[in-house]
């Protein structure tokens, strides 16, 4: 896998991913100054730019590495968990859903080391990201990994405000635990699926951080 930092260093992420919003804001600020030559437009522009920079931040993180653990792929709060059928792997798997609020870091990370064997995009709506309807019906992008502990699926799901899903890894890449996987712009949801032999280590309502919070304890091989 190519290091995404070589393409877009973490400290430049607000510019590389937020430029589509920053440019219109800058033009709006210039136009406002023409009609309202005061500090108000500049203050508005500064506040808006700071908001974009905060939303698209990608802080460096000393991620944890443990082949017996599936770490959280996202920052946020656990909103659901259970046994679901994964269409790609054609089997029942344990799933945990994580809701990312607007103030959470919106960069996703690889929960388990392995090889990305496929990726699939599913068109859908833009329902509120914290709902079950969003889990199954919103626009989403799934990444399928084959790992030493069996199959794993990470799905990035759009929310009411989030309209764009970015994935920096590609099918065929071998990825390490904690590698940057992608980003969802603004509030959204991420689900993690692992073999049903895993042990769930979180509860609904728990706060989690990508690459740091244990979500599942893994068996070496699936039964």
SULUR-V313825 format. One record per pair of residues at least 24 apart in sequence whose ideal C-beta (glycine too) atoms are under 10 Angstrom apart, sorted by the first residue. I is the first residue (numbers start at 1). J is the second residue. D is the distance in whole Angstrom. If there is no record, write none. Layout:
i=I j=J d=D
i=I j=J d=D
//
This chain:
i=1 j=110 d=9
i=1 j=115 d=10
i=1 j=116 d=8
i=1 j=168 d=8
i=1 j=169 d=6
i=1 j=170 d=8
i=1 j=172 d=9
i=1 j=173 d=4
i=1 j=174 d=6
i=1 j=175 d=5
i=1 j=176 d=8
i=1 j=179 d=6
i=1 j=180 d=9
i=1 j=181 d=10
i=2 j=168 d=8
i=2 j=169 d=9
i=2 j=170 d=9
i=2 j=173 d=8
i=3 j=168 d=9
i=3 j=179 d=8
i=3 j=180 d=9
i=4 j=58 d=9
i=4 j=107 d=9
i=4 j=166 d=10
i=4 j=168 d=4
i=4 j=169 d=8
i=4 j=179 d=8
i=4 j=180 d=5
i=4 j=181 d=9
i=4 j=182 d=9
i=4 j=183 d=10
i=5 j=58 d=9
i=5 j=60 d=9
i=5 j=168 d=10
i=5 j=180 d=8
i=7 j=168 d=7
i=8 j=58 d=8
i=8 j=166 d=10
i=8 j=168 d=8
i=8 j=180 d=9
i=8 j=183 d=10
i=9 j=58 d=8
i=9 j=60 d=10
i=10 j=57 d=8
i=10 j=58 d=4
i=10 j=59 d=7
i=10 j=60 d=6
i=10 j=61 d=9
i=10 j=107 d=8
i=10 j=180 d=8
i=11 j=57 d=9
i=11 j=58 d=8
i=11 j=59 d=9
i=11 j=60 d=9
i=12 j=56 d=10
i=12 j=58 d=9
i=13 j=53 d=9
i=13 j=56 d=5
i=13 j=57 d=7
i=13 j=58 d=4
i=13 j=59 d=9
i=13 j=106 d=10
i=13 j=107 d=8
i=13 j=180 d=10
i=13 j=183 d=8
i=14 j=49 d=9
i=14 j=50 d=10
i=14 j=52 d=6
i=14 j=53 d=4
i=14 j=54 d=8
i=14 j=55 d=8
i=14 j=56 d=4
i=14 j=57 d=6
i=14 j=58 d=8
i=15 j=52 d=9
i=15 j=53 d=8
i=15 j=56 d=8
i=16 j=56 d=8
i=16 j=58 d=9
i=16 j=166 d=10
i=17 j=52 d=9
i=17 j=55 d=9
i=17 j=56 d=5
i=17 j=57 d=10
i=17 j=58 d=8
i=17 j=106 d=9
i=17 j=107 d=10
i=17 j=164 d=9
i=17 j=166 d=7
i=17 j=183 d=6
i=17 j=185 d=7
i=18 j=49 d=9
i=18 j=51 d=9
i=18 j=52 d=4
i=18 j=53 d=7
i=18 j=54 d=10
i=18 j=55 d=7
i=18 j=56 d=4
i=18 j=57 d=10
i=18 j=185 d=8
i=19 j=52 d=9
i=19 j=56 d=10
i=20 j=52 d=10
i=20 j=164 d=9
i=20 j=185 d=9
i=21 j=48 d=8
i=21 j=49 d=9
i=21 j=51 d=9
i=21 j=52 d=5
i=21 j=55 d=9
i=21 j=56 d=9
i=21 j=185 d=9
i=22 j=48 d=8
i=22 j=49 d=6
i=22 j=52 d=6
i=22 j=53 d=9
i=22 j=56 d=10
i=24 j=48 d=10
i=25 j=49 d=6
i=25 j=51 d=9
i=25 j=52 d=7
i=51 j=102 d=9
i=52 j=185 d=10
i=54 j=102 d=9
i=54 j=103 d=8
i=54 j=105 d=10
i=55 j=102 d=7
i=55 j=103 d=8
i=55 j=104 d=9
i=55 j=105 d=9
i=55 j=106 d=7
i=55 j=161 d=10
i=55 j=185 d=7
i=55 j=186 d=6
i=55 j=187 d=9
i=56 j=105 d=9
i=56 j=106 d=7
i=56 j=107 d=9
i=56 j=183 d=7
i=56 j=185 d=7
i=56 j=186 d=9
i=57 j=105 d=6
i=57 j=106 d=8
i=57 j=107 d=8
i=58 j=105 d=7
i=58 j=106 d=9
i=58 j=107 d=5
i=58 j=180 d=8
i=58 j=183 d=8
i=59 j=105 d=7
i=59 j=107 d=9
i=61 j=105 d=9
i=61 j=107 d=9
i=61 j=109 d=8
i=61 j=178 d=8
i=61 j=180 d=9
i=61 j=209 d=8
i=61 j=210 d=7
i=61 j=211 d=6
i=61 j=212 d=7
i=62 j=178 d=9
i=62 j=211 d=9
i=62 j=212 d=8
i=63 j=109 d=7
i=63 j=110 d=9
i=63 j=176 d=9
i=63 j=177 d=7
i=63 j=178 d=3
i=63 j=179 d=8
i=63 j=180 d=10
i=63 j=209 d=9
i=63 j=210 d=8
i=63 j=211 d=3
i=63 j=212 d=7
i=64 j=177 d=8
i=64 j=178 d=7
i=64 j=211 d=7
i=64 j=212 d=6
i=64 j=213 d=9
i=64 j=214 d=8
i=65 j=113 d=8
i=65 j=176 d=8
i=65 j=177 d=5
i=65 j=178 d=7
i=65 j=211 d=9
i=66 j=112 d=10
i=66 j=177 d=8
i=66 j=214 d=8
i=66 j=217 d=10
i=66 j=218 d=9
i=67 j=112 d=8
i=67 j=113 d=7
i=67 j=114 d=10
i=67 j=147 d=8
i=67 j=148 d=6
i=67 j=149 d=8
i=67 j=177 d=8
i=67 j=218 d=7
i=67 j=220 d=9
i=68 j=112 d=10
i=68 j=148 d=10
i=68 j=149 d=8
i=68 j=214 d=9
i=68 j=216 d=10
i=68 j=217 d=6
i=68 j=218 d=6
i=68 j=219 d=9
i=68 j=220 d=8
i=69 j=111 d=9
i=69 j=112 d=8
i=69 j=149 d=10
i=69 j=177 d=9
i=69 j=198 d=10
i=69 j=199 d=10
i=69 j=201 d=8
i=69 j=213 d=10
i=69 j=214 d=5
i=69 j=215 d=8
i=69 j=216 d=7
i=69 j=217 d=6
i=69 j=218 d=7
i=70 j=94 d=9
i=70 j=96 d=9
i=70 j=110 d=10
i=70 j=111 d=5
i=70 j=112 d=5
i=70 j=147 d=9
i=70 j=149 d=8
i=70 j=152 d=7
i=70 j=154 d=10
i=70 j=177 d=9
i=70 j=192 d=7
i=70 j=193 d=10
i=70 j=194 d=5
i=70 j=195 d=10
i=70 j=198 d=7
i=70 j=200 d=10
i=70 j=201 d=9
i=70 j=214 d=7
i=70 j=215 d=5
i=70 j=216 d=4
i=70 j=217 d=8
i=70 j=218 d=6
i=71 j=109 d=7
i=71 j=110 d=9
i=71 j=111 d=5
i=71 j=112 d=8
i=71 j=177 d=7
i=71 j=178 d=7
i=71 j=192 d=9
i=71 j=201 d=10
i=71 j=208 d=9
i=71 j=209 d=9
i=71 j=210 d=7
i=71 j=211 d=5
i=71 j=212 d=7
i=71 j=213 d=6
i=71 j=214 d=6
i=71 j=215 d=6
i=71 j=216 d=9
i=72 j=96 d=8
i=72 j=98 d=7
i=72 j=108 d=9
i=72 j=109 d=8
i=72 j=111 d=7
i=72 j=190 d=9
i=72 j=192 d=7
i=72 j=202 d=8
i=72 j=206 d=10
i=72 j=207 d=10
i=72 j=208 d=4
i=72 j=209 d=6
i=72 j=210 d=5
i=72 j=211 d=7
i=72 j=212 d=7
i=72 j=213 d=4
i=72 j=214 d=8
i=72 j=215 d=5
i=72 j=216 d=10
i=73 j=98 d=7
i=73 j=107 d=10
i=73 j=108 d=5
i=73 j=109 d=6
i=73 j=110 d=7
i=73 j=111 d=5
i=73 j=112 d=9
i=73 j=143 d=9
i=73 j=152 d=9
i=73 j=154 d=5
i=73 j=155 d=9
i=73 j=156 d=9
i=73 j=178 d=10
i=73 j=181 d=7
i=73 j=182 d=10
i=73 j=190 d=5
i=73 j=191 d=9
i=73 j=192 d=5
i=73 j=208 d=9
i=73 j=210 d=6
i=73 j=211 d=8
i=73 j=213 d=10
i=73 j=215 d=8
i=74 j=98 d=5
i=74 j=99 d=9
i=74 j=100 d=6
i=74 j=104 d=8
i=74 j=105 d=8
i=74 j=106 d=8
i=74 j=107 d=8
i=74 j=108 d=5
i=74 j=109 d=8
i=74 j=111 d=9
i=74 j=154 d=9
i=74 j=156 d=8
i=74 j=181 d=9
i=74 j=184 d=8
i=74 j=188 d=8
i=74 j=189 d=8
i=74 j=190 d=4
i=74 j=191 d=9
i=74 j=192 d=8
i=74 j=208 d=7
i=74 j=209 d=8
i=74 j=210 d=5
i=74 j=211 d=10
i=74 j=213 d=10
i=74 j=215 d=10
i=75 j=100 d=6
i=75 j=101 d=9
i=75 j=103 d=9
i=75 j=104 d=4
i=75 j=105 d=4
i=75 j=106 d=8
i=75 j=107 d=8
i=75 j=108 d=9
i=75 j=109 d=9
i=75 j=190 d=9
i=75 j=207 d=8
i=75 j=208 d=7
i=75 j=209 d=5
i=75 j=210 d=5
i=75 j=211 d=9
i=75 j=212 d=9
i=75 j=213 d=9
i=76 j=100 d=4
i=76 j=101 d=7
i=76 j=103 d=10
i=76 j=104 d=5
i=76 j=105 d=9
i=76 j=106 d=9
i=76 j=129 d=9
i=76 j=130 d=9
i=76 j=187 d=9
i=76 j=188 d=9
i=76 j=189 d=8
i=76 j=190 d=7
i=76 j=206 d=10
i=76 j=207 d=7
i=76 j=208 d=6
i=76 j=209 d=9
i=76 j=210 d=9
i=76 j=213 d=10
i=77 j=101 d=7
i=77 j=104 d=8
i=77 j=130 d=8
i=77 j=204 d=9
i=77 j=205 d=7
i=77 j=206 d=7
i=77 j=207 d=5
i=77 j=208 d=7
i=78 j=200 d=10
i=78 j=202 d=5
i=78 j=203 d=7
i=78 j=204 d=5
i=78 j=205 d=6
i=78 j=206 d=5
i=78 j=207 d=8
i=78 j=208 d=6
i=78 j=213 d=9
i=78 j=215 d=8
i=79 j=129 d=9
i=79 j=130 d=6
i=79 j=131 d=8
i=79 j=132 d=9
i=79 j=134 d=10
i=79 j=135 d=9
i=79 j=189 d=7
i=79 j=191 d=10
i=79 j=204 d=7
i=79 j=205 d=8
i=79 j=206 d=10
i=80 j=130 d=9
i=80 j=131 d=9
i=80 j=132 d=6
i=80 j=135 d=7
i=80 j=189 d=9
i=80 j=191 d=9
i=80 j=204 d=6
i=81 j=191 d=10
i=81 j=192 d=10
i=81 j=200 d=6
i=81 j=202 d=7
i=81 j=203 d=8
i=81 j=204 d=6
i=81 j=206 d=10
i=81 j=215 d=9
i=81 j=216 d=10
i=82 j=132 d=10
i=82 j=200 d=10
i=83 j=193 d=10
i=83 j=196 d=6
i=84 j=135 d=9
i=84 j=136 d=9
i=84 j=153 d=10
i=84 j=191 d=9
i=84 j=193 d=7
i=84 j=196 d=10
i=85 j=193 d=10
i=86 j=142 d=9
i=86 j=144 d=9
i=86 j=151 d=8
i=86 j=152 d=10
i=86 j=153 d=6
i=86 j=155 d=10
i=86 j=193 d=6
i=87 j=120 d=9
i=87 j=122 d=10
i=87 j=142 d=9
i=87 j=153 d=10
i=88 j=117 d=9
i=88 j=118 d=7
i=88 j=119 d=10
i=88 j=120 d=7
i=88 j=142 d=7
i=88 j=144 d=5
i=88 j=151 d=8
i=88 j=153 d=7
i=88 j=193 d=10
i=89 j=117 d=10
i=89 j=118 d=10
i=89 j=144 d=7
i=89 j=146 d=10
i=89 j=150 d=9
i=89 j=151 d=5
i=89 j=152 d=9
i=89 j=153 d=7
i=89 j=193 d=8
i=89 j=195 d=9
i=90 j=151 d=10
i=91 j=150 d=9
i=91 j=151 d=8
i=91 j=193 d=10
i=91 j=195 d=8
i=91 j=196 d=8
i=91 j=222 d=9
i=92 j=193 d=10
i=92 j=195 d=9
i=92 j=196 d=6
i=93 j=150 d=9
i=93 j=151 d=7
i=93 j=152 d=9
i=93 j=153 d=7
i=93 j=192 d=10
i=93 j=193 d=4
i=93 j=194 d=6
i=93 j=195 d=6
i=93 j=196 d=6
i=93 j=197 d=10
i=93 j=198 d=9
i=93 j=222 d=10
i=94 j=192 d=9
i=94 j=193 d=7
i=94 j=194 d=6
i=94 j=195 d=7
i=94 j=196 d=5
i=94 j=197 d=9
i=94 j=198 d=5
i=94 j=199 d=9
i=94 j=200 d=6
i=94 j=215 d=9
i=94 j=216 d=7
i=95 j=135 d=9
i=95 j=153 d=8
i=95 j=155 d=9
i=95 j=191 d=6
i=95 j=192 d=7
i=95 j=193 d=5
i=95 j=194 d=8
i=95 j=196 d=10
i=95 j=200 d=10
i=96 j=190 d=9
i=96 j=191 d=7
i=96 j=192 d=5
i=96 j=193 d=8
i=96 j=194 d=9
i=96 j=200 d=7
i=96 j=201 d=9
i=96 j=202 d=6
i=96 j=203 d=10
i=96 j=204 d=9
i=96 j=206 d=10
i=96 j=208 d=9
i=96 j=215 d=6
i=96 j=216 d=8
i=97 j=129 d=10
i=97 j=130 d=9
i=97 j=131 d=10
i=97 j=132 d=8
i=97 j=134 d=9
i=97 j=135 d=6
i=97 j=155 d=9
i=97 j=157 d=8
i=97 j=189 d=6
i=97 j=190 d=8
i=97 j=191 d=5
i=97 j=192 d=8
i=97 j=193 d=10
i=97 j=204 d=9
i=98 j=129 d=10
i=98 j=130 d=10
i=98 j=157 d=10
i=98 j=188 d=9
i=98 j=189 d=7
i=98 j=190 d=5
i=98 j=191 d=7
i=98 j=192 d=7
i=98 j=202 d=9
i=98 j=206 d=9
i=98 j=207 d=10
i=98 j=208 d=6
i=98 j=210 d=9
i=98 j=213 d=9
i=98 j=215 d=9
i=99 j=128 d=9
i=99 j=129 d=6
i=99 j=130 d=4
i=99 j=131 d=9
i=99 j=134 d=9
i=99 j=135 d=10
i=99 j=157 d=10
i=99 j=159 d=8
i=99 j=187 d=8
i=99 j=188 d=8
i=99 j=189 d=5
i=99 j=190 d=8
i=100 j=129 d=7
i=100 j=130 d=9
i=100 j=156 d=10
i=100 j=157 d=9
i=100 j=159 d=8
i=100 j=162 d=8
i=100 j=184 d=7
i=100 j=186 d=9
i=100 j=187 d=6
i=100 j=188 d=5
i=100 j=189 d=7
i=100 j=190 d=7
i=100 j=210 d=10
i=101 j=129 d=9
i=101 j=130 d=9
i=101 j=159 d=10
i=101 j=186 d=10
i=101 j=187 d=6
i=101 j=188 d=9
i=102 j=159 d=9
i=102 j=161 d=7
i=102 j=162 d=9
i=102 j=186 d=6
i=102 j=187 d=5
i=102 j=188 d=10
i=103 j=187 d=9
i=104 j=187 d=8
i=104 j=188 d=9
i=104 j=207 d=9
i=104 j=208 d=10
i=104 j=209 d=9
i=104 j=210 d=9
i=105 j=183 d=9
i=105 j=209 d=8
i=105 j=210 d=7
i=106 j=156 d=10
i=106 j=162 d=8
i=106 j=166 d=9
i=106 j=182 d=9
i=106 j=183 d=5
i=106 j=184 d=5
i=106 j=185 d=7
i=106 j=186 d=7
i=106 j=187 d=8
i=106 j=188 d=7
i=106 j=190 d=10
i=106 j=210 d=10
i=107 j=166 d=9
i=107 j=168 d=9
i=107 j=180 d=6
i=107 j=181 d=8
i=107 j=182 d=8
i=107 j=183 d=5
i=107 j=184 d=9
i=107 j=210 d=7
i=107 j=211 d=10
i=108 j=143 d=9
i=108 j=154 d=7
i=108 j=155 d=10
i=108 j=156 d=6
i=108 j=165 d=9
i=108 j=166 d=9
i=108 j=167 d=8
i=108 j=168 d=9
i=108 j=169 d=10
i=108 j=179 d=10
i=108 j=180 d=8
i=108 j=181 d=4
i=108 j=182 d=5
i=108 j=183 d=7
i=108 j=184 d=7
i=108 j=188 d=9
i=108 j=190 d=6
i=108 j=192 d=10
i=108 j=210 d=6
i=108 j=211 d=10
i=109 j=154 d=9
i=109 j=175 d=10
i=109 j=176 d=10
i=109 j=177 d=8
i=109 j=178 d=5
i=109 j=179 d=6
i=109 j=180 d=6
i=109 j=181 d=6
i=109 j=182 d=9
i=109 j=190 d=10
i=109 j=209 d=9
i=109 j=210 d=4
i=109 j=211 d=4
i=109 j=212 d=9
i=110 j=143 d=9
i=110 j=145 d=7
i=110 j=147 d=10
i=110 j=152 d=9
i=110 j=154 d=8
i=110 j=169 d=7
i=110 j=173 d=10
i=110 j=175 d=5
i=110 j=176 d=7
i=110 j=177 d=6
i=110 j=178 d=6
i=110 j=179 d=5
i=110 j=180 d=8
i=110 j=181 d=5
i=110 j=182 d=10
i=110 j=210 d=9
i=110 j=211 d=8
i=111 j=145 d=8
i=111 j=147 d=9
i=111 j=152 d=7
i=111 j=154 d=6
i=111 j=175 d=10
i=111 j=177 d=7
i=111 j=178 d=9
i=111 j=181 d=9
i=111 j=190 d=10
i=111 j=192 d=6
i=111 j=193 d=10
i=111 j=194 d=8
i=111 j=210 d=8
i=111 j=211 d=8
i=111 j=213 d=10
i=111 j=214 d=10
i=111 j=215 d=7
i=111 j=216 d=8
i=111 j=218 d=10
i=112 j=145 d=6
i=112 j=146 d=10
i=112 j=147 d=5
i=112 j=148 d=8
i=112 j=149 d=7
i=112 j=150 d=9
i=112 j=151 d=10
i=112 j=152 d=5
i=112 j=154 d=9
i=112 j=175 d=9
i=112 j=176 d=10
i=112 j=177 d=6
i=112 j=178 d=10
i=112 j=192 d=9
i=112 j=194 d=7
i=112 j=215 d=10
i=112 j=216 d=9
i=112 j=218 d=7
i=113 j=145 d=8
i=113 j=147 d=6
i=113 j=148 d=8
i=113 j=149 d=10
i=113 j=152 d=10
i=113 j=174 d=8
i=113 j=175 d=7
i=113 j=176 d=5
i=113 j=177 d=5
i=113 j=178 d=9
i=113 j=179 d=8
i=114 j=144 d=10
i=114 j=145 d=4
i=114 j=146 d=5
i=114 j=147 d=3
i=114 j=148 d=7
i=114 j=149 d=9
i=114 j=150 d=9
i=114 j=151 d=9
i=114 j=152 d=7
i=114 j=173 d=10
i=114 j=174 d=7
i=114 j=175 d=7
i=114 j=176 d=9
i=114 j=177 d=9
i=115 j=144 d=10
i=115 j=145 d=7
i=115 j=146 d=5
i=115 j=147 d=8
i=115 j=171 d=9
i=115 j=172 d=8
i=115 j=173 d=7
i=115 j=174 d=5
i=115 j=175 d=8
i=116 j=143 d=6
i=116 j=144 d=7
i=116 j=145 d=6
i=116 j=146 d=8
i=116 j=152 d=10
i=116 j=154 d=10
i=116 j=167 d=9
i=116 j=169 d=6
i=116 j=170 d=7
i=116 j=171 d=5
i=116 j=172 d=7
i=116 j=173 d=5
i=116 j=174 d=8
i=116 j=175 d=6
i=116 j=181 d=9
i=117 j=143 d=9
i=117 j=144 d=5
i=117 j=145 d=7
i=117 j=146 d=5
i=117 j=151 d=8
i=117 j=171 d=7
i=117 j=172 d=8
i=117 j=173 d=10
i=118 j=142 d=8
i=118 j=143 d=8
i=118 j=144 d=5
i=118 j=145 d=9
i=118 j=146 d=9
i=118 j=153 d=10
i=118 j=171 d=6
i=118 j=172 d=10
i=119 j=143 d=5
i=119 j=144 d=7
i=119 j=154 d=10
i=119 j=167 d=7
i=119 j=169 d=8
i=119 j=170 d=7
i=119 j=171 d=5
i=119 j=172 d=10
i=119 j=173 d=10
i=120 j=144 d=8
i=120 j=153 d=10
i=120 j=155 d=9
i=120 j=171 d=10
i=121 j=156 d=10
i=121 j=165 d=8
i=121 j=167 d=9
i=122 j=155 d=9
i=122 j=157 d=9
i=124 j=157 d=8
i=124 j=158 d=8
i=125 j=158 d=8
i=125 j=160 d=9
i=126 j=157 d=10
i=126 j=158 d=6
i=126 j=159 d=7
i=126 j=160 d=6
i=126 j=161 d=8
i=126 j=162 d=8
i=126 j=163 d=7
i=126 j=188 d=10
i=127 j=157 d=10
i=127 j=158 d=9
i=127 j=159 d=8
i=127 j=160 d=7
i=127 j=189 d=10
i=128 j=159 d=7
i=128 j=160 d=5
i=128 j=161 d=9
i=128 j=187 d=8
i=128 j=189 d=9
i=129 j=157 d=7
i=129 j=158 d=7
i=129 j=159 d=3
i=129 j=160 d=6
i=129 j=161 d=8
i=129 j=162 d=7
i=129 j=184 d=9
i=129 j=186 d=9
i=129 j=187 d=5
i=129 j=188 d=5
i=129 j=189 d=4
i=129 j=190 d=9
i=130 j=159 d=8
i=130 j=160 d=9
i=130 j=187 d=8
i=130 j=188 d=10
i=130 j=189 d=7
i=131 j=159 d=9
i=131 j=160 d=10
i=131 j=189 d=9
i=132 j=189 d=10
i=134 j=158 d=8
i=134 j=159 d=6
i=134 j=160 d=8
i=134 j=162 d=10
i=134 j=188 d=9
i=134 j=189 d=6
i=135 j=189 d=6
i=135 j=191 d=6
i=136 j=191 d=10
i=138 j=162 d=9
i=138 j=188 d=9
i=138 j=189 d=8
i=139 j=163 d=8
i=139 j=164 d=9
i=139 j=165 d=7
i=139 j=188 d=10
i=140 j=165 d=7
i=140 j=184 d=10
i=140 j=188 d=9
i=140 j=189 d=9
i=140 j=190 d=10
i=140 j=191 d=9
i=141 j=165 d=5
i=141 j=166 d=9
i=141 j=167 d=6
i=141 j=182 d=8
i=141 j=184 d=9
i=142 j=167 d=10
i=142 j=191 d=9
i=142 j=193 d=9
i=143 j=167 d=7
i=143 j=169 d=7
i=143 j=170 d=9
i=143 j=171 d=8
i=143 j=173 d=10
i=143 j=175 d=9
i=143 j=181 d=7
i=143 j=182 d=8
i=144 j=171 d=8
i=144 j=193 d=9
i=145 j=169 d=9
i=145 j=173 d=10
i=145 j=174 d=10
i=145 j=175 d=7
i=145 j=181 d=10
i=145 j=194 d=10
i=147 j=175 d=10
i=147 j=177 d=9
i=147 j=194 d=9
i=147 j=195 d=9
i=147 j=218 d=8
i=148 j=218 d=8
i=148 j=220 d=7
i=148 j=221 d=8
i=149 j=194 d=7
i=149 j=195 d=7
i=149 j=197 d=8
i=149 j=198 d=7
i=149 j=216 d=9
i=149 j=217 d=10
i=149 j=218 d=4
i=149 j=219 d=6
i=149 j=220 d=6
i=149 j=221 d=7
i=149 j=222 d=7
i=150 j=194 d=7
i=150 j=195 d=4
i=150 j=196 d=9
i=150 j=197 d=8
i=150 j=198 d=9
i=150 j=218 d=8
i=150 j=219 d=8
i=150 j=220 d=9
i=150 j=221 d=7
i=150 j=222 d=4
i=150 j=223 d=9
i=151 j=193 d=8
i=151 j=194 d=8
i=151 j=195 d=7
i=151 j=222 d=8
i=152 j=192 d=7
i=152 j=193 d=7
i=152 j=194 d=5
i=152 j=195 d=8
i=152 j=198 d=10
i=152 j=216 d=9
i=152 j=218 d=9
i=153 j=191 d=8
i=153 j=192 d=7
i=153 j=193 d=4
i=153 j=194 d=8
i=154 j=181 d=7
i=154 j=182 d=9
i=154 j=190 d=7
i=154 j=191 d=7
i=154 j=192 d=6
i=154 j=193 d=8
i=154 j=194 d=10
i=155 j=189 d=8
i=155 j=190 d=7
i=155 j=191 d=5
i=155 j=192 d=8
i=155 j=193 d=8
i=156 j=181 d=8
i=156 j=182 d=6
i=156 j=183 d=8
i=156 j=184 d=5
i=156 j=188 d=7
i=156 j=189 d=8
i=156 j=190 d=6
i=156 j=191 d=9
i=157 j=184 d=8
i=157 j=188 d=6
i=157 j=189 d=4
i=157 j=190 d=7
i=157 j=191 d=7
i=158 j=184 d=7
i=158 j=185 d=9
i=158 j=186 d=9
i=158 j=187 d=9
i=158 j=188 d=6
i=158 j=189 d=8
i=159 j=184 d=8
i=159 j=185 d=10
i=159 j=186 d=7
i=159 j=187 d=5
i=159 j=188 d=4
i=159 j=189 d=6
i=160 j=186 d=9
i=160 j=187 d=7
i=160 j=188 d=9
i=161 j=185 d=8
i=161 j=186 d=4
i=161 j=187 d=5
i=161 j=188 d=8
i=162 j=186 d=4
i=162 j=187 d=6
i=162 j=188 d=4
i=162 j=189 d=9
i=163 j=188 d=10
i=164 j=188 d=10
i=177 j=211 d=8
i=178 j=210 d=8
i=178 j=211 d=4
i=178 j=212 d=9
i=179 j=211 d=9
i=180 j=210 d=9
i=180 j=211 d=9
i=181 j=210 d=9
i=192 j=216 d=8
i=194 j=218 d=7
i=194 j=219 d=10
i=194 j=222 d=9
i=195 j=219 d=7
i=195 j=221 d=9
i=195 j=222 d=4
i=195 j=223 d=8
i=196 j=222 d=8
i=196 j=223 d=9
i=197 j=221 d=8
i=197 j=222 d=6
i=197 j=223 d=5
i=198 j=222 d=9
//
